[in-house]
Amino acid sequence: MIYTDKTPQQFHGEQPQETDVLIIGGGIIGVCTAYYLAKKGVNVTLCEKGRVAGEQSSRNWGWIRQQGRDEPEIPLSIEARRLWAQLCEETGEDLGYQANGVYYLAEKPGDLESFETFVSLAQKYELDTCMISRAQVHEDIQGKAGRWIGGMHTASDGRVEPGQATLGIAKAAERLGAVLCENNAVRTLVKTGGKITGAVTEQGEIKAAQVVLAGGAWSSLFASNAGIKLPQLSVELTVAATQAVPDICPANASDNTFALRRRQDGGYTVALKNNQTHHVGLDSFKFLRQWLPNMAENMKGTSVKPAAPKHYPDHWMQKRSWNGDETSPFERMRVLNSKPNQKELTALTAAFADRFPQLKGTKLQSAWGGLIDAMPDFMPVIDKAPKHENLHIVTGFSGHGFGIGPSVGRLMADVLTGKPAGHDLSSFAFGRF
Ligand SMILES: Cc1cc2nc3c(=O)[nH]c(=O)nc-3n(C[C@H](O)[C@H](O)[C@H](O)COP(=O)(O)OP(=O)(O)OC[C@H]3O[C@@H](n4cnc5c(N)ncnc54)[C@H](O)[C@@H]3O)c2cc1C
């Protein structure tokens, strides 16, 4: 289930005058950070401009994977796998978590070669990732005979119901004392003597010893108003949920152009892979230098449109600077409710029927769009902001931040309380661009 600005408000926290940590953004990153801080007894306030999990964190595929990650993210994904299981226990909420495995399915010999490269890397981290034969693939997944020539499988990977999981963790954070305020955009930061000392929200000023920017696709716009250049761009994707159908694959699986995940309601979340749209805006030019080195890789499967819909973060007419006493762009779009692309939905239905002929005629019961925030090297920024003491930037998860949300939240809670992160964060440094 996705959330929009029509979804009833669930968190009515009253903004305090002062807090130890202020979190900007109620996606999985902000919510997990709030949860682990509250668990430590830290006074934490989270402000969300619209609805908790309204944007990427309820619109994603719900894959929790270690498989196929870039090496710097592997330790985070291993810890996250453990934390997802623990969160189910300690929050008592139904997060929809199941360790049912992830399959990458090969369609040509080159796919198998790239899987083998990851399997060697996985061995270094003692992951249970392995190559599987064509016969094994077709035994595990009831697809069209001979459709795939082999695959890679990680049995300990899994899935959650993304919106439900984010909301569940948010409720648990609130029970532990975190203050969660929906419909409350953070407009600007307050700086005193060169240090960040709080922020101005649409409800007024809040003093904060530390601030965490976890604004998803809005982070770059927020940062730029504070004089920080964060080379983040966005791409839009279409996702759909089928009606309930017989179980043809209990796990998550994808090949080169199609992906599916079994849902708790008996349907599948389905999407076309490597199929996204970039809406050109001012930032596309502003950050061209940082994006150029990886352009060929970044453009794979990306179609380009000349302009983003109105009020999107990088719309041509977007307001780029404002003060705390003015309505900010964040209030103009409470929840970025991207529309699904109708042409893609037709292609998606055909792709599903092609792979699972026995389910031809399956109807899509809902469909939605999601705007992914991406960095030029597809890795997040998890770092202190330059020249802004007390501000931490945790954003740019480039289409795979949901699964590692719990470990990022845990490590941020440690960093914010003066403890070591427990992971090497050098690959996520702000200064790498
Ligand atoms: C279609 C799709 C499929 C994906 N599939 C997967 C997957 O299978 N597995 C995986 O691991 N990842 C996946 N991802 C990526 C994953 O969803 C994101 O990386 C993750 O949800 C990012 O979380 P976040 O908290 O950083 O951002 P978001 O969830 O976008 O949350 C940011 C929040 O900040 C709020 N905000 C912004 N600015 C302000 C402000 N000034 N004041 C107050 N609030 C503000 C926004 O309203 C928003 O709610 C997918 C993403 C999409 C779109």
The ligand as an SDF file (V2000), in Angstrom:
LIG
                    3D

 53 58  0  0  0  0  0  0  0  0999 V2000
   10.1740    2.1250   -7.3930 C   0  0  0  0  0  0  0  0  0  0  0  0
   11.2380    1.9550   -6.3520 C   0  0  0  0  0  0  0  0  0  0  0  0
   11.7100    0.6780   -6.0710 C   0  0  0  0  0  0  0  0  0  0  0  0
   12.6920    0.4930   -5.0960 C   0  0  0  0  0  0  0  0  0  0  0  0
   13.0140   -0.7610   -4.6800 N   0  0  0  0  0  0  0  0  0  0  0  0
   13.8460   -0.9530   -3.6090 C   0  0  0  0  0  0  0  0  0  0  0  0
   14.0550   -2.2390   -3.0720 C   0  0  0  0  0  0  0  0  0  0  0  0
   13.4610   -3.2220   -3.4960 O   0  0  0  0  0  0  0  0  0  0  0  0
   14.9360   -2.3610   -2.0450 N   0  0  0  0  0  0  0  0  0  0  0  0
   15.6010   -1.2980   -1.5290 C   0  0  0  0  0  0  0  0  0  0  0  0
   16.4250   -1.4850   -0.6290 O   0  0  0  0  0  0  0  0  0  0  0  0
   15.3510   -0.0390   -1.9830 N   0  0  0  0  0  0  0  0  0  0  0  0
   14.4820    0.1590   -2.9920 C   0  0  0  0  0  0  0  0  0  0  0  0
   14.2040    1.4210   -3.4430 N   0  0  0  0  0  0  0  0  0  0  0  0
   14.8930    2.5550   -2.8480 C   0  0  0  0  0  0  0  0  0  0  0  0
   14.3230    2.8940   -1.4860 C   0  0  0  0  0  0  0  0  0  0  0  0
   12.9330    3.0070   -1.5380 O   0  0  0  0  0  0  0  0  0  0  0  0
   14.9570    4.2030   -1.0120 C   0  0  0  0  0  0  0  0  0  0  0  0
   16.3640    4.1340   -1.1290 O   0  0  0  0  0  0  0  0  0  0  0  0
   14.5990    4.4980    0.4350 C   0  0  0  0  0  0  0  0  0  0  0  0
   13.2240    4.3440    0.6660 O   0  0  0  0  0  0  0  0  0  0  0  0
   15.0470    5.9110    0.7600 C   0  0  0  0  0  0  0  0  0  0  0  0
   14.5850    6.2500    2.0340 O   0  0  0  0  0  0  0  0  0  0  0  0
   14.7250    7.7400    2.5320 P   0  0  0  0  0  0  0  0  0  0  0  0
   14.2400    7.7650    3.9210 O   0  0  0  0  0  0  0  0  0  0  0  0
   16.1150    8.2160    2.2460 O   0  0  0  0  0  0  0  0  0  0  0  0
   13.8060    8.5890    1.5390 O   0  0  0  0  0  0  0  0  0  0  0  0
   12.2140    8.7070    1.3870 P   0  0  0  0  0  0  0  0  0  0  0  0
   11.5460    7.4430    1.6800 O   0  0  0  0  0  0  0  0  0  0  0  0
   11.9620    9.3200    0.0750 O   0  0  0  0  0  0  0  0  0  0  0  0
   11.8340    9.7060    2.5620 O   0  0  0  0  0  0  0  0  0  0  0  0
   12.2330   11.0590    2.5810 C   0  0  0  0  0  0  0  0  0  0  0  0
   11.1280   11.8320    3.2830 C   0  0  0  0  0  0  0  0  0  0  0  0
   11.5780   13.1500    3.5740 O   0  0  0  0  0  0  0  0  0  0  0  0
   10.4680   14.0180    3.4980 C   0  0  0  0  0  0  0  0  0  0  0  0
   11.0000   15.3760    3.3570 N   0  0  0  0  0  0  0  0  0  0  0  0
   11.7700   15.8570    2.3600 C   0  0  0  0  0  0  0  0  0  0  0  0
   12.1050   17.1290    2.6060 N   0  0  0  0  0  0  0  0  0  0  0  0
   11.5330   17.4890    3.7850 C   0  0  0  0  0  0  0  0  0  0  0  0
   11.5120   18.6760    4.5600 C   0  0  0  0  0  0  0  0  0  0  0  0
   12.1680   19.7820    4.1800 N   0  0  0  0  0  0  0  0  0  0  0  0
   10.8130   18.6750    5.7210 N   0  0  0  0  0  0  0  0  0  0  0  0
   10.1750   17.5560    6.1380 C   0  0  0  0  0  0  0  0  0  0  0  0
   10.1410   16.4030    5.4190 N   0  0  0  0  0  0  0  0  0  0  0  0
   10.8230   16.3750    4.2720 C   0  0  0  0  0  0  0  0  0  0  0  0
    9.7090   13.5110    2.2810 C   0  0  0  0  0  0  0  0  0  0  0  0
    8.3720   13.9230    2.2970 O   0  0  0  0  0  0  0  0  0  0  0  0
    9.8810   11.9930    2.4340 C   0  0  0  0  0  0  0  0  0  0  0  0
    8.7880   11.4030    3.0870 O   0  0  0  0  0  0  0  0  0  0  0  0
   13.2370    1.6400   -4.4300 C   0  0  0  0  0  0  0  0  0  0  0  0
   12.7490    2.9210   -4.7100 C   0  0  0  0  0  0  0  0  0  0  0  0
   11.7300    3.0760   -5.6530 C   0  0  0  0  0  0  0  0  0  0  0  0
   11.1690    4.4600   -5.8810 C   0  0  0  0  0  0  0  0  0  0  0  0
  1  2  1  0
  2  3  1  0
  2 52  2  0
  3  4  2  0
  4  5  1  0
  4 50  1  0
  5  6  2  0
  6  7  1  0
  6 13  1  0
  7  8  2  0
  7  9  1  0
  9 10  1  0
 10 11  2  0
 10 12  1  0
 12 13  2  0
 13 14  1  0
 14 15  1  0
 14 50  1  0
 15 16  1  0
 16 17  1  0
 16 18  1  0
 18 19  1  0
 18 20  1  0
 20 21  1  0
 20 22  1  0
 22 23  1  0
 23 24  1  0
 24 25  2  0
 24 26  1  0
 24 27  1  0
 27 28  1  0
 28 29  2  0
 28 30  1  0
 28 31  1  0
 31 32  1  0
 32 33  1  0
 33 34  1  0
 33 48  1  0
 34 35  1  0
 35 36  1  0
 35 46  1  0
 36 37  1  0
 36 45  1  0
 37 38  2  0
 38 39  1  0
 39 40  1  0
 39 45  2  0
 40 41  1  0
 40 42  2  0
 42 43  1  0
 43 44  2  0
 44 45  1  0
 46 47  1  0
 46 48  1  0
 48 49  1  0
 50 51  2  0
 51 52  1  0
 52 53  1  0
M  END
$$$$
